[in-house]
Amino acid sequence: MTKGLPMSEIQAAPSPSGTTVSGPPENWYRRVLLKLSGEVFGGGRIGVDPNVVSALALEIAEVVAGGTQVAIVVGGGNFFRGAELSQRGMDRDRADYMGMLGTVMNCLALQDFLEKAGVPTRVQTAITMGQVAEPYIPRRAERHLEKGRVVIFGAGAGLPYFSTDTVAAQRALEIGCEVLLLGKNGVDGVYDSDPRHNPDAQRFTNITYDDVLQRGLQVADATAFSLCRDNRMPIIVFALADGNIARVVRGEKIGTLVSTS
């Protein structure tokens, strides 16, 4: 992706068939990183809910059909959460690696449903597992995106102690995304307190990175917000309700925008 140019001046990329992949309308985002939590995949339960993943795939397919390049980072909380396992006595390193493997299972499920929806998809993982995925190679990922393929990043950073929120911020920066989209299950933005416990909690339309960090708002990992702040990567936090992914990509004002001002 050409960095530093307005979306209207970026040339469309060739598709795998040699034709041209049309870019999105001028007010749409051209390249986005979508972060999906593992809990989304399970529909609130352990494992993968095929109906939920199929619905997600159809939403993403709509966005890709509009010309936006989509990369995705997935969590693994519907299978394992390393921090929680370590609190129950398991070695933190080993628990985190188990969590990474859980993210790969979600990647493969989403890839399957995306390809059933007609969207060519590649999975790249930070831990080498050549029979099911490519290794994470940033330039190859960018080339896939330019060809109209969705790229799903799995296995976190390949290292313990790094959350998938932080990985999402890092991947978004490295492959030149314009925005980091944090799709949430049951929460439609950033609030001044937990809306699930405080019915009077107020949702922000806009908030700065510094405010999120200073208030200690538990929206995502603090390292992810710091990384985006230092590199001026905007974050949009929104609910994964019907059609919201496409609405965010189209530039509609939903959820909460986290930025420098």
CORDA-V301582 format. One record per run of one state. SS is the DSSP state (A for helix, B for strand, O for the rest). FROM is the first residue (numbers start at 1). TO is the last residue. If there is no record, write none. Layout:
# CORDA-V301582
SS & FROM & TO
SS & FROM & TO
This chain:
# CORDA-V301582
O & 1 & 6
A & 7 & 9
O & 10 & 13
B & 14 & 14
O & 15 & 19
B & 20 & 20
O & 21 & 30
B & 31 & 36
O & 37 & 37
A & 38 & 42
O & 43 & 49
A & 50 & 65
O & 66 & 68
B & 69 & 74
O & 75 & 81
A & 82 & 87
O & 88 & 91
A & 92 & 116
O & 117 & 120
B & 121 & 125
O & 126 & 133
B & 134 & 135
O & 136 & 137
A & 138 & 146
O & 147 & 149
B & 150 & 154
O & 155 & 163
A & 164 & 174
O & 175 & 178
B & 179 & 184
O & 185 & 189
B & 190 & 191
O & 192 & 202
B & 203 & 204
O & 205 & 205
B & 206 & 208
A & 209 & 215
O & 216 & 221
A & 222 & 231
O & 232 & 233
B & 234 & 239
O & 240 & 243
A & 244 & 249
O & 250 & 255
B & 256 & 259
O & 260 & 261
